[in-house]
């Protein structure tokens, strides 16, 4: 299914000639996405203590991005790791729960998550890694 969807996204005409039915695949994908969104909405509404439709799920998309980045997926594209994303989401939930249980102001959680995003993006940067690699090498002179 993933390869069919990727081929449709790359070139719909070529995928038609390859025997894939793009409209059928797109309908299935939208159905699955809608079902997942409905389940997520039900879970989120069950988790909220008050009926606040405006703020339910606020900034949750940043948690999803952070989970993917912590899981090892590069922000520049490339391969993704589903297991790493699950570990990343568990890390984020553990971080949030720990901050709440310590008694820190809930608005600080976003700052901590932003710092984690910056740190992970810096660690993925080649130039940033080169700086630390060069710092680790000591120059020895034999004069």
N, CA, C and O atoms as CSV, one atom per row, in Angstrom:
chain,resi,resn,atom,element,x,y,z
A,1,UNK,N,N,0.824,-1.193,0.000
A,1,UNK,CA,C,0.000,0.000,0.000
A,1,UNK,C,C,0.872,1.263,0.000
A,1,UNK,O,O,0.588,2.230,-0.707
A,2,UNK,N,N,1.936,1.230,0.806
A,2,UNK,CA,C,2.830,2.375,0.883
A,2,UNK,C,C,3.530,2.648,-0.439
A,2,UNK,O,O,3.689,3.802,-0.835
A,3,UNK,N,N,3.941,1.603,-1.111
A,3,UNK,CA,C,4.596,1.782,-2.412
A,3,UNK,C,C,3.620,2.292,-3.464
A,3,UNK,O,O,3.986,3.099,-4.318
A,4,UNK,N,N,2.371,1.817,-3.402
A,4,UNK,CA,C,1.361,2.327,-4.331
A,4,UNK,C,C,1.148,3.818,-4.104
A,4,UNK,O,O,1.085,4.595,-5.057
A,5,UNK,N,N,1.037,4.209,-2.848
A,5,UNK,CA,C,0.818,5.611,-2.516
A,5,UNK,C,C,2.015,6.468,-2.922
A,5,UNK,O,O,1.853,7.582,-3.420
A,6,UNK,N,N,3.207,5.940,-2.706
A,6,UNK,CA,C,4.411,6.670,-3.111
A,6,UNK,C,C,4.472,6.823,-4.626
A,6,UNK,O,O,4.849,7.882,-5.128
A,7,UNK,N,N,4.111,5.791,-5.343
A,7,UNK,CA,C,4.150,5.891,-6.810
A,7,UNK,C,C,3.109,6.876,-7.325
A,7,UNK,O,O,3.357,7.583,-8.301
A,8,UNK,N,N,1.953,6.930,-6.684
A,8,UNK,CA,C,0.932,7.898,-7.086
A,8,UNK,C,C,1.413,9.310,-6.790
A,8,UNK,O,O,1.186,10.224,-7.581
A,9,UNK,N,N,2.071,9.489,-5.662
A,9,UNK,CA,C,2.578,10.812,-5.310
A,9,UNK,C,C,3.703,11.265,-6.208
A,9,UNK,O,O,3.829,12.457,-6.489
A,10,UNK,N,N,4.523,10.338,-6.663
A,10,UNK,CA,C,5.626,10.710,-7.547
A,10,UNK,C,C,5.150,11.025,-8.950
A,10,UNK,O,O,5.523,12.051,-9.520
A,11,UNK,N,N,4.327,10.150,-9.512
A,11,UNK,CA,C,3.860,10.363,-10.885
A,11,UNK,C,C,2.573,9.561,-11.073
A,11,UNK,O,O,2.599,8.343,-11.247
A,12,UNK,N,N,1.447,10.277,-11.035
A,12,UNK,CA,C,0.159,9.596,-11.119
A,12,UNK,C,C,-0.053,8.953,-12.480
A,12,UNK,O,O,-0.629,7.869,-12.572
A,13,UNK,N,N,0.406,9.608,-13.534
A,13,UNK,CA,C,0.226,9.052,-14.882
A,13,UNK,C,C,1.013,7.760,-15.052
A,13,UNK,O,O,0.507,6.789,-15.614
A,14,UNK,N,N,2.250,7.747,-14.567
A,14,UNK,CA,C,3.063,6.540,-14.671
A,14,UNK,C,C,2.480,5.411,-13.832
A,14,UNK,O,O,2.549,4.246,-14.223
A,15,UNK,N,N,1.907,5.749,-12.684
A,15,UNK,CA,C,1.315,4.692,-11.865
A,15,UNK,C,C,0.059,4.126,-12.531
A,15,UNK,O,O,-0.247,2.944,-12.367
A,16,UNK,N,N,-0.677,4.965,-13.287
A,16,UNK,CA,C,-1.827,4.446,-14.043
A,16,UNK,C,C,-1.359,3.444,-15.085
A,16,UNK,O,O,-1.957,2.382,-15.260
A,17,UNK,N,N,-0.266,3.800,-15.782
A,17,UNK,CA,C,0.264,2.897,-16.810
A,17,UNK,C,C,0.847,1.618,-16.202
A,17,UNK,O,O,0.935,0.593,-16.877
A,18,UNK,N,N,1.241,1.678,-14.935
A,18,UNK,CA,C,1.782,0.493,-14.264
A,18,UNK,C,C,0.677,-0.428,-13.746
A,18,UNK,O,O,0.961,-1.511,-13.233
A,19,UNK,N,N,-0.577,-0.003,-13.878
A,19,UNK,CA,C,-1.687,-0.863,-13.482
A,19,UNK,C,C,-2.260,-0.537,-12.119
A,19,UNK,O,O,-3.086,-1.284,-11.596
A,20,UNK,N,N,-1.833,0.563,-11.542
A,20,UNK,CA,C,-2.357,0.968,-10.236
A,20,UNK,C,C,-3.570,1.860,-10.481
A,20,UNK,O,O,-3.565,2.679,-11.401
A,21,UNK,N,N,-4.597,1.706,-9.670
A,21,UNK,CA,C,-5.780,2.543,-9.771
A,21,UNK,C,C,-5.660,3.683,-8.753
A,21,UNK,O,O,-6.009,3.504,-7.586
A,22,UNK,N,N,-5.166,4.857,-9.186
A,22,UNK,CA,C,-4.880,5.942,-8.235
A,22,UNK,C,C,-6.096,6.436,-7.463
A,22,UNK,O,O,-5.984,6.720,-6.271
A,23,UNK,N,N,-7.241,6.544,-8.100
A,23,UNK,CA,C,-8.430,7.051,-7.407
A,23,UNK,C,C,-8.848,6.111,-6.281
A,23,UNK,O,O,-9.268,6.560,-5.214
A,24,UNK,N,N,-8.735,4.833,-6.517
A,24,UNK,CA,C,-9.100,3.852,-5.497
A,24,UNK,C,C,-8.122,3.913,-4.315
A,24,UNK,O,O,-8.536,3.862,-3.157
A,25,UNK,N,N,-6.831,4.023,-4.615
A,25,UNK,CA,C,-5.816,4.105,-3.566
A,25,UNK,C,C,-5.996,5.392,-2.762
A,25,UNK,O,O,-5.910,5.370,-1.534
A,26,UNK,N,N,-6.244,6.511,-3.441
A,26,UNK,CA,C,-6.431,7.787,-2.748
A,26,UNK,C,C,-7.668,7.733,-1.857
A,26,UNK,O,O,-7.640,8.258,-0.744
A,27,UNK,N,N,-8.743,7.118,-2.316
A,27,UNK,CA,C,-9.944,6.973,-1.505
A,27,UNK,C,C,-9.663,6.129,-0.263
A,27,UNK,O,O,-10.122,6.463,0.830
A,28,UNK,N,N,-8.924,5.056,-0.422
A,28,UNK,CA,C,-8.582,4.206,0.723
A,28,UNK,C,C,-7.720,4.971,1.726
A,28,UNK,O,O,-7.933,4.867,2.934
A,29,UNK,N,N,-6.753,5.734,1.231
A,29,UNK,CA,C,-5.867,6.489,2.115
A,29,UNK,C,C,-6.642,7.562,2.875
A,29,UNK,O,O,-6.442,7.733,4.078
A,30,UNK,N,N,-7.518,8.282,2.189
A,30,UNK,CA,C,-8.325,9.292,2.874
A,30,UNK,C,C,-9.258,8.657,3.900
A,30,UNK,O,O,-9.500,9.234,4.959
A,31,UNK,N,N,-9.776,7.488,3.595
A,31,UNK,CA,C,-10.641,6.787,4.546
A,31,UNK,C,C,-9.860,6.387,5.792
A,31,UNK,O,O,-10.341,6.557,6.913
A,32,UNK,N,N,-8.662,5.860,5.597
A,32,UNK,CA,C,-7.829,5.464,6.736
A,32,UNK,C,C,-7.436,6.688,7.564
A,32,UNK,O,O,-7.470,6.641,8.794
A,33,UNK,N,N,-7.064,7.779,6.896
A,33,UNK,CA,C,-6.693,9.009,7.616
A,33,UNK,C,C,-7.879,9.566,8.395
A,33,UNK,O,O,-7.716,10.011,9.531
A,34,UNK,N,N,-9.061,9.546,7.802
A,34,UNK,CA,C,-10.257,10.018,8.501
A,34,UNK,C,C,-10.588,9.153,9.700
A,34,UNK,O,O,-10.980,9.664,10.749
A,35,UNK,N,N,-10.434,7.855,9.552
A,35,UNK,CA,C,-10.690,6.943,10.669
A,35,UNK,C,C,-9.700,7.182,11.802
A,35,UNK,O,O,-10.081,7.217,12.972
A,36,UNK,N,N,-8.422,7.347,11.448
A,36,UNK,CA,C,-7.406,7.623,12.477
A,36,UNK,C,C,-7.665,8.969,13.154
A,36,UNK,O,O,-7.489,9.090,14.366
A,37,UNK,N,N,-8.079,9.978,12.391
A,37,UNK,CA,C,-8.391,11.283,12.974
A,37,UNK,C,C,-9.597,11.188,13.901
A,37,UNK,O,O,-9.623,11.833,14.950
A,38,UNK,N,N,-10.591,10.395,13.528
A,38,UNK,CA,C,-11.765,10.223,14.378
A,38,UNK,C,C,-11.389,9.532,15.691
A,38,UNK,O,O,-11.844,9.934,16.762
A,39,UNK,N,N,-10.565,8.504,15.602
A,39,UNK,CA,C,-10.122,7.806,16.824
A,39,UNK,C,C,-9.304,8.740,17.704
A,39,UNK,O,O,-9.474,8.756,18.923
A,40,UNK,N,N,-8.407,9.526,17.085
A,40,UNK,CA,C,-7.605,10.480,17.858
A,40,UNK,C,C,-8.491,11.535,18.512
A,40,UNK,O,O,-8.236,11.931,19.649
A,41,UNK,N,N,-9.520,11.993,17.818
A,41,UNK,CA,C,-10.449,12.971,18.390
A,41,UNK,C,C,-11.218,12.409,19.563
A,41,UNK,O,O,-11.434,13.103,20.557
A,42,UNK,N,N,-11.633,11.162,19.459
A,42,UNK,CA,C,-12.353,10.521,20.560
A,42,UNK,C,C,-11.440,10.355,21.771
A,42,UNK,O,O,-11.851,10.609,22.903
A,43,UNK,N,N,-10.210,9.932,21.534
A,43,UNK,CA,C,-9.260,9.773,22.640
A,43,UNK,C,C,-8.946,11.115,23.281
A,43,UNK,O,O,-8.890,11.220,24.506
A,44,UNK,N,N,-8.741,12.142,22.463
A,44,UNK,CA,C,-8.418,13.464,22.986
A,44,UNK,C,C,-9.584,14.063,23.750
A,44,UNK,O,O,-9.383,14.686,24.793
A,45,UNK,N,N,-10.800,13.887,23.252
A,45,UNK,CA,C,-11.950,14.439,23.960
A,45,UNK,C,C,-12.222,13.691,25.257
A,45,UNK,O,O,-12.780,14.263,26.193
A,46,UNK,N,N,-11.842,12.441,25.324
A,46,UNK,CA,C,-11.991,11.692,26.565
A,46,UNK,C,C,-10.945,12.109,27.590
A,46,UNK,O,O,-11.154,11.953,28.793
A,47,UNK,N,N,-9.817,12.639,27.116
A,47,UNK,CA,C,-8.721,13.028,28.004
A,47,UNK,C,C,-8.908,14.432,28.566
A,47,UNK,O,O,-8.337,14.752,29.609
A,48,UNK,N,N,-9.686,15.268,27.906
A,48,UNK,CA,C,-9.879,16.640,28.349
A,48,UNK,C,C,-10.896,16.658,29.477
A,48,UNK,O,O,-11.940,16.012,29.390
A,49,UNK,N,N,-10.591,17.399,30.537
A,49,UNK,CA,C,-11.480,17.433,31.693
A,49,UNK,C,C,-12.657,18.383,31.495
A,49,UNK,O,O,-13.662,18.260,32.195
A,50,UNK,N,N,-12.560,19.303,30.585
A,50,UNK,CA,C,-13.662,20.216,30.320
A,50,UNK,C,C,-13.918,20.250,28.819
A,50,UNK,O,O,-13.067,19.862,28.018
A,51,UNK,N,N,-15.079,20.710,28.464
A,51,UNK,CA,C,-15.449,20.768,27.058
A,51,UNK,C,C,-14.958,22.084,26.465
A,51,UNK,O,O,-15.703,23.063,26.422
A,52,UNK,N,N,-13.719,22.110,26.013
A,52,UNK,CA,C,-13.136,23.304,25.417
A,52,UNK,C,C,-12.690,22.945,24.003
A,52,UNK,O,O,-11.563,22.502,23.784
A,53,UNK,N,N,-13.588,23.144,23.061
A,53,UNK,CA,C,-13.301,22.739,21.684
A,53,UNK,C,C,-12.219,23.593,21.046
A,53,UNK,O,O,-11.560,23.144,20.108
A,54,UNK,N,N,-12.021,24.803,21.528
A,54,UNK,CA,C,-11.021,25.675,20.926
A,54,UNK,C,C,-9.598,25.276,21.291
A,54,UNK,O,O,-8.687,25.445,20.481
A,55,UNK,N,N,-9.393,24.761,22.474
A,55,UNK,CA,C,-8.040,24.452,22.922
A,55,UNK,C,C,-7.733,22.959,22.990
A,55,UNK,O,O,-6.622,22.579,23.358
A,56,UNK,N,N,-8.672,22.127,22.651
A,56,UNK,CA,C,-8.421,20.690,22.664
A,56,UNK,C,C,-7.460,20.337,21.533
A,56,UNK,O,O,-7.750,20.594,20.365
A,57,UNK,N,N,-6.341,19.761,21.875
A,57,UNK,CA,C,-5.349,19.378,20.874
A,57,UNK,C,C,-4.472,20.516,20.420
A,57,UNK,O,O,-3.813,20.419,19.385
A,58,UNK,N,N,-4.454,21.599,21.182
A,58,UNK,CA,C,-3.631,22.743,20.804
A,58,UNK,C,C,-2.163,22.380,20.916
A,58,UNK,O,O,-1.736,21.856,21.945
A,59,UNK,N,N,-1.388,22.645,19.886
A,59,UNK,CA,C,0.049,22.395,19.793
A,59,UNK,C,C,0.392,20.905,19.773
A,59,UNK,O,O,1.558,20.552,19.954
A,60,UNK,N,N,-0.562,20.043,19.565
A,60,UNK,CA,C,-0.256,18.609,19.572
A,60,UNK,C,C,0.504,18.204,18.298
A,60,UNK,O,O,1.199,17.188,18.292
A,61,UNK,N,N,0.374,18.988,17.227
A,61,UNK,CA,C,1.114,18.674,16.007
A,61,UNK,C,C,2.610,18.868,16.214
A,61,UNK,O,O,3.419,18.200,15.570
A,62,UNK,N,N,2.983,19.781,17.110
A,62,UNK,CA,C,4.402,19.955,17.419
A,62,UNK,C,C,4.950,18.742,18.168
A,62,UNK,O,O,6.110,18.365,17.995
A,63,UNK,N,N,4.105,18.138,19.000
A,63,UNK,CA,C,4.526,16.901,19.671
A,63,UNK,C,C,4.759,15.793,18.653
A,63,UNK,O,O,5.690,15.002,18.800
A,64,UNK,N,N,3.927,15.731,17.629
A,64,UNK,CA,C,4.102,14.711,16.593
A,64,UNK,C,C,5.402,14.938,15.829
A,64,UNK,O,O,6.137,13.988,15.559
A,65,UNK,N,N,5.687,16.179,15.482
A,65,UNK,CA,C,6.939,16.488,14.779
A,65,UNK,C,C,8.132,16.162,15.658
A,65,UNK,O,O,9.115,15.583,15.195
A,66,UNK,N,N,8.044,16.535,16.929
A,66,UNK,CA,C,9.136,16.269,17.862
A,66,UNK,C,C,9.355,14.773,18.037
A,66,UNK,O,O,10.498,14.325,18.122
A,67,UNK,N,N,8.283,13.996,18.092
A,67,UNK,CA,C,8.425,12.543,18.227
A,67,UNK,C,C,9.134,11.948,17.024
A,67,UNK,O,O,9.966,11.053,17.171
A,68,UNK,N,N,8.812,12.434,15.845
A,68,UNK,CA,C,9.445,11.918,14.626
A,68,UNK,C,C,10.922,12.306,14.592
A,68,UNK,O,O,11.771,11.499,14.215
A,69,UNK,N,N,11.225,13.543,14.987
A,69,UNK,CA,C,12.614,14.007,14.954
A,69,UNK,C,C,13.443,13.280,16.008
A,69,UNK,O,O,14.568,12.867,15.729
A,70,UNK,N,N,12.902,13.118,17.212
A,70,UNK,CA,C,13.627,12.378,18.253
A,70,UNK,C,C,13.809,10.925,17.834
A,70,UNK,O,O,14.799,10.290,18.197
A,71,UNK,N,N,12.857,10.401,17.074
A,71,UNK,CA,C,12.938,9.019,16.611
A,71,UNK,C,C,14.019,8.769,15.583
A,71,UNK,O,O,14.273,7.618,15.227
A,72,UNK,N,N,14.668,9.827,15.091
A,72,UNK,CA,C,15.789,9.630,14.187
A,72,UNK,C,C,15.540,10.027,12.748
A,72,UNK,O,O,16.434,9.885,11.914
A,73,UNK,N,N,14.350,10.521,12.428
A,73,UNK,CA,C,14.070,10.950,11.071
A,73,UNK,C,C,14.665,12.335,10.854
A,73,UNK,O,O,14.465,13.236,11.668
A,74,UNK,N,N,15.382,12.499,9.775
A,74,UNK,CA,C,16.022,13.773,9.493
A,74,UNK,C,C,14.986,14.802,9.054
A,74,UNK,O,O,14.018,14.464,8.374
A,75,UNK,N,N,15.190,16.045,9.440
A,75,UNK,CA,C,14.294,17.122,9.023
A,75,UNK,C,C,14.492,17.462,7.547
A,75,UNK,O,O,13.661,18.151,6.954
A,76,UNK,N,N,15.581,16.985,6.953
A,76,UNK,CA,C,15.848,17.245,5.542
A,76,UNK,C,C,15.260,16.176,4.637
A,76,UNK,O,O,15.468,16.213,3.424
A,77,UNK,N,N,14.544,15.242,5.196
A,77,UNK,CA,C,13.944,14.175,4.404
A,77,UNK,C,C,14.762,12.905,4.501
A,77,UNK,O,O,15.778,12.862,5.196
A,78,UNK,N,N,14.331,11.901,3.825
A,78,UNK,CA,C,15.047,10.640,3.848
A,78,UNK,C,C,14.209,9.548,4.489
A,78,UNK,O,O,12.979,9.586,4.464
A,79,UNK,N,N,14.895,8.587,5.057
A,79,UNK,CA,C,14.217,7.436,5.639
A,79,UNK,C,C,13.661,7.766,7.012
A,79,UNK,O,O,14.231,8.568,7.752
A,80,UNK,N,N,12.560,7.149,7.336
A,80,UNK,CA,C,11.954,7.315,8.647
A,80,UNK,C,C,11.998,5.983,9.383
A,80,UNK,O,O,12.173,4.927,8.775
A,81,UNK,N,N,11.836,6.050,10.687
A,81,UNK,CA,C,11.895,4.857,11.523
A,81,UNK,C,C,10.671,4.851,12.426
A,81,UNK,O,O,10.567,5.678,13.331
A,82,UNK,N,N,9.745,3.928,12.192
A,82,UNK,CA,C,8.511,3.874,12.962
A,82,UNK,C,C,8.791,3.528,14.418
A,82,UNK,O,O,8.186,4.110,15.318
A,83,UNK,N,N,9.694,2.595,14.656
A,83,UNK,CA,C,10.049,2.248,16.032
A,83,UNK,C,C,10.674,3.422,16.772
A,83,UNK,O,O,10.397,3.645,17.950
A,84,UNK,N,N,11.518,4.169,16.069
A,84,UNK,CA,C,12.124,5.353,16.671
A,84,UNK,C,C,11.085,6.415,16.994
A,84,UNK,O,O,11.196,7.113,18.002
A,85,UNK,N,N,10.073,6.537,16.138
A,85,UNK,CA,C,9.001,7.502,16.390
A,85,UNK,C,C,8.209,7.122,17.628
A,85,UNK,O,O,7.824,7.991,18.410
A,86,UNK,N,N,7.965,5.836,17.812
A,86,UNK,CA,C,7.266,5.376,19.023
A,86,UNK,C,C,8.103,5.687,20.260
A,86,UNK,O,O,7.577,6.157,21.269
A,87,UNK,N,N,9.403,5.423,20.182
A,87,UNK,CA,C,10.289,5.746,21.304
A,87,UNK,C,C,10.314,7.254,21.550
A,87,UNK,O,O,10.326,7.698,22.698
A,88,UNK,N,N,10.323,8.037,20.478
A,88,UNK,CA,C,10.288,9.493,20.610
A,88,UNK,C,C,9.015,9.981,21.278
A,88,UNK,O,O,9.060,10.879,22.118
A,89,UNK,N,N,7.882,9.399,20.914
A,89,UNK,CA,C,6.623,9.805,21.546
A,89,UNK,C,C,6.579,9.405,23.012
A,89,UNK,O,O,6.032,10.133,23.840
A,90,UNK,N,N,7.150,8.251,23.337
A,90,UNK,CA,C,7.228,7.862,24.752
A,90,UNK,C,C,8.140,8.804,25.528
A,90,UNK,O,O,7.863,9.130,26.682
A,91,UNK,N,N,9.230,9.242,24.893
A,91,UNK,CA,C,10.135,10.197,25.538
A,91,UNK,C,C,9.425,11.525,25.801
A,91,UNK,O,O,9.570,12.105,26.877
A,92,UNK,N,N,8.663,12.005,24.825
A,92,UNK,CA,C,7.952,13.275,24.985
A,92,UNK,C,C,6.922,13.169,26.103
A,92,UNK,O,O,6.808,14.073,26.930
A,93,UNK,N,N,6.174,12.073,26.132
A,93,UNK,CA,C,5.167,11.912,27.178
A,93,UNK,C,C,5.821,11.807,28.546
A,93,UNK,O,O,5.306,12.351,29.524
A,94,UNK,N,N,6.945,11.116,28.624
A,94,UNK,CA,C,7.669,11.015,29.889
A,94,UNK,C,C,8.185,12.377,30.325
A,94,UNK,O,O,8.110,12.726,31.503
A,95,UNK,N,N,8.707,13.141,29.381
A,95,UNK,CA,C,9.201,14.484,29.683
A,95,UNK,C,C,8.074,15.377,30.194
A,95,UNK,O,O,8.236,16.069,31.199
A,96,UNK,N,N,6.937,15.364,29.509
A,96,UNK,CA,C,5.799,16.189,29.920
A,96,UNK,C,C,5.277,15.778,31.284
A,96,UNK,O,O,5.017,16.630,32.133
A,97,UNK,N,N,5.121,14.480,31.499
A,97,UNK,CA,C,4.615,13.989,32.775
A,97,UNK,C,C,5.567,14.327,33.916
A,97,UNK,O,O,5.129,14.688,35.008
A,98,UNK,N,N,6.863,14.209,33.662
A,98,UNK,CA,C,7.850,14.544,34.688
A,98,UNK,C,C,7.794,16.020,35.044
A,98,UNK,O,O,7.847,16.383,36.219
A,99,UNK,N,N,7.688,16.866,34.039
A,99,UNK,CA,C,7.633,18.313,34.298
A,99,UNK,C,C,6.364,18.657,35.069
A,99,UNK,O,O,6.407,19.469,35.992
A,100,UNK,N,N,5.231,18.049,34.704
A,100,UNK,CA,C,3.986,18.314,35.427
A,100,UNK,C,C,4.059,17.816,36.866
A,100,UNK,O,O,3.594,18.491,37.784
A,101,UNK,N,N,4.643,16.634,37.062
A,101,UNK,CA,C,4.681,16.058,38.412
A,101,UNK,C,C,5.643,16.795,39.334
A,101,UNK,O,O,5.460,16.772,40.551
A,102,UNK,N,N,6.664,17.448,38.783
A,102,UNK,CA,C,7.593,18.220,39.600
A,102,UNK,C,C,6.913,19.490,40.108
A,102,UNK,O,O,7.298,20.026,41.147
A,103,UNK,N,N,5.916,19.968,39.388
A,103,UNK,CA,C,5.183,21.142,39.814
A,103,UNK,C,C,5.587,22.400,39.072
A,103,UNK,O,O,5.321,23.511,39.532
A,104,UNK,N,N,6.228,22.231,37.928
A,104,UNK,CA,C,6.640,23.369,37.118
A,104,UNK,C,C,5.410,23.901,36.373
A,104,UNK,O,O,4.483,23.148,36.074
A,105,UNK,N,N,5.412,25.181,36.083
A,105,UNK,CA,C,4.327,25.817,35.355
A,105,UNK,C,C,4.118,25.115,34.009
A,105,UNK,O,O,5.091,24.888,33.290
A,106,UNK,N,N,2.881,24.766,33.647
A,106,UNK,CA,C,2.644,24.032,32.396
A,106,UNK,C,C,3.108,24.760,31.137
A,106,UNK,O,O,3.377,24.113,30.125
A,107,UNK,N,N,3.208,26.094,31.174
A,107,UNK,CA,C,3.662,26.806,29.978
A,107,UNK,C,C,5.143,26.597,29.721
A,107,UNK,O,O,5.620,26.835,28.611
A,108,UNK,N,N,5.876,26.156,30.732
A,108,UNK,CA,C,7.305,25.902,30.571
A,108,UNK,C,C,7.542,24.646,29.733
A,108,UNK,O,O,8.610,24.485,29.141
A,109,UNK,N,N,6.553,23.761,29.683
A,109,UNK,CA,C,6.703,22.515,28.918
A,109,UNK,C,C,6.996,22.816,27.455
A,109,UNK,O,O,7.827,22.143,26.846
A,110,UNK,N,N,6.334,23.806,26.885
A,110,UNK,CA,C,6.572,24.163,25.486
A,110,UNK,C,C,7.998,24.667,25.283
A,110,UNK,O,O,8.610,24.398,24.249
A,111,UNK,N,N,8.528,25.395,26.262
A,111,UNK,CA,C,9.899,25.889,26.163
A,111,UNK,C,C,10.876,24.720,26.183
A,111,UNK,O,O,11.828,24.684,25.404
A,112,UNK,N,N,10.638,23.772,27.074
A,112,UNK,CA,C,11.516,22.599,27.163
A,112,UNK,C,C,11.455,21.797,25.874
A,112,UNK,O,O,12.488,21.348,25.379
A,113,UNK,N,N,10.270,21.611,25.326
A,113,UNK,CA,C,10.130,20.874,24.065
A,113,UNK,C,C,10.824,21.613,22.923
A,113,UNK,O,O,11.445,20.991,22.061
A,114,UNK,N,N,10.716,22.937,22.920
A,114,UNK,CA,C,11.401,23.720,21.882
A,114,UNK,C,C,12.910,23.560,21.992
A,114,UNK,O,O,13.600,23.444,20.979
A,115,UNK,N,N,13.420,23.554,23.209
A,115,UNK,CA,C,14.857,23.347,23.397
A,115,UNK,C,C,15.290,21.964,22.931
A,115,UNK,O,O,16.370,21.804,22.362
A,116,UNK,N,N,14.448,20.967,23.171
A,116,UNK,CA,C,14.759,19.607,22.707
A,116,UNK,C,C,14.769,19.560,21.183
A,116,UNK,O,O,15.636,18.915,20.595
A,117,UNK,N,N,13.814,20.236,20.532
A,117,UNK,CA,C,13.785,20.278,19.064
A,117,UNK,C,C,15.050,20.924,18.529
A,117,UNK,O,O,15.663,20.411,17.593
A,118,UNK,N,N,15.447,22.049,19.117
A,118,UNK,CA,C,16.662,22.741,18.673
A,118,UNK,C,C,17.879,21.854,18.858
A,118,UNK,O,O,18.728,21.774,17.970
A,119,UNK,N,N,17.977,21.191,19.993
A,119,UNK,CA,C,19.120,20.323,20.271
A,119,UNK,C,C,19.182,19.156,19.290
A,119,UNK,O,O,20.253,18.837,18.775
A,120,UNK,N,N,18.050,18.522,19.029
A,120,UNK,CA,C,18.035,17.383,18.102
A,120,UNK,C,C,18.362,17.833,16.683
A,120,UNK,O,O,19.104,17.151,15.977
A,121,UNK,N,N,17.824,18.964,16.260
A,121,UNK,CA,C,18.137,19.474,14.912
A,121,UNK,C,C,19.608,19.841,14.782
A,121,UNK,O,O,20.214,19.629,13.732
A,122,UNK,N,N,20.181,20.392,15.846
A,122,UNK,CA,C,21.612,20.699,15.815
A,122,UNK,C,C,22.443,19.420,15.737
A,122,UNK,O,O,23.453,19.378,15.035
A,123,UNK,N,N,22.024,18.383,16.453
A,123,UNK,CA,C,22.766,17.121,16.413
A,123,UNK,C,C,22.672,16.464,15.044
A,123,UNK,O,O,23.564,15.704,14.668
A,124,UNK,N,N,21.602,16.743,14.285
A,124,UNK,CA,C,21.468,16.179,12.944
A,124,UNK,C,C,22.259,16.961,11.907
A,124,UNK,O,O,22.477,16.472,10.798
A,125,UNK,N,N,22.687,18.161,12.251
A,125,UNK,CA,C,23.416,19.001,11.317
A,125,UNK,C,C,24.867,18.524,11.185
A,125,UNK,O,O,25.543,18.289,12.187
A,126,UNK,N,N,25.336,18.385,9.947
A,126,UNK,CA,C,26.701,17.922,9.714
A,126,UNK,C,C,27.733,18.934,10.180
A,126,UNK,O,O,28.753,18.563,10.760
A,127,UNK,N,N,27.475,20.204,9.933
A,127,UNK,CA,C,28.449,21.230,10.336
A,127,UNK,C,C,28.572,21.308,11.853
A,127,UNK,O,O,29.667,21.526,12.372
A,128,UNK,N,N,27.466,21.133,12.570
A,128,UNK,CA,C,27.517,21.144,14.030
A,128,UNK,C,C,28.301,19.943,14.556
A,128,UNK,O,O,29.062,20.068,15.516
A,129,UNK,N,N,28.114,18.778,13.926
A,129,UNK,CA,C,28.870,17.591,14.345
A,129,UNK,C,C,30.352,17.739,14.047
A,129,UNK,O,O,31.191,17.255,14.806
A,130,UNK,N,N,30.680,18.406,12.942
A,130,UNK,CA,C,32.093,18.622,12.616
A,130,UNK,C,C,32.768,19.492,13.660
A,130,UNK,O,O,33.933,19.274,13.994
A,131,UNK,N,N,32.048,20.472,14.175
A,131,UNK,CA,C,32.615,21.340,15.210
A,131,UNK,C,C,32.993,20.508,16.430
A,131,UNK,O,O,34.084,20.669,16.978
A,132,UNK,N,N,32.103,19.626,16.854
A,132,UNK,CA,C,32.404,18.803,18.023
A,132,UNK,C,C,33.456,17.745,17.724
A,132,UNK,O,O,34.217,17.365,18.614
A,133,UNK,N,N,33.510,17.265,16.491
A,133,UNK,CA,C,34.553,16.310,16.124
A,133,UNK,C,C,35.914,16.976,16.169
A,133,UNK,O,O,36.880,16.392,16.660
A,134,UNK,N,N,35.995,18.195,15.662
A,134,UNK,CA,C,37.263,18.925,15.677
A,134,UNK,C,C,37.669,19.330,17.085
A,134,UNK,O,O,38.864,19.413,17.370
A,135,UNK,N,N,36.720,19.584,17.971
A,135,UNK,CA,C,37.046,19.920,19.355
A,135,UNK,C,C,37.615,18.703,20.099
A,135,UNK,O,O,38.444,18.838,20.999
A,136,UNK,N,N,37.151,17.519,19.701
A,136,UNK,CA,C,37.612,16.313,20.359
A,136,UNK,C,C,39.028,15.912,19.974
A,136,UNK,O,O,39.707,15.210,20.723
A,137,UNK,N,N,39.463,16.352,18.820
A,137,UNK,CA,C,40.814,16.026,18.353
A,137,UNK,C,C,41.789,17.086,18.862
A,137,UNK,O,O,41.633,18.274,18.581
A,138,UNK,N,N,42.758,16.657,19.585
A,138,UNK,CA,C,43.768,17.600,20.058
A,138,UNK,C,C,44.926,17.613,19.055
A,138,UNK,O,O,45.351,16.578,18.542
A,139,UNK,N,N,45.401,18.789,18.805
A,139,UNK,CA,C,46.526,18.927,17.892
A,139,UNK,C,C,47.807,18.754,18.679
A,139,UNK,O,O,48.075,19.482,19.635
A,140,UNK,N,N,48.574,17.798,18.270
A,140,UNK,CA,C,49.846,17.497,18.941
A,140,UNK,C,C,50.970,17.984,18.034
A,140,UNK,O,O,51.031,17.631,16.856
A,141,UNK,N,N,51.837,18.782,18.586
A,141,UNK,CA,C,52.974,19.255,17.803
A,141,UNK,C,C,54.254,18.646,18.390
A,141,UNK,O,O,54.465,18.649,19.602
A,142,UNK,N,N,55.085,18.135,17.509
A,142,UNK,CA,C,56.354,17.500,17.908
A,142,UNK,C,C,57.498,18.398,17.546
A,142,UNK,O,O,58.304,18.063,16.678
A,143,UNK,N,N,57.585,19.542,18.198
A,143,UNK,CA,C,58.702,20.462,17.890
A,143,UNK,C,C,59.728,20.455,18.984
A,143,UNK,O,O,60.730,21.165,18.895
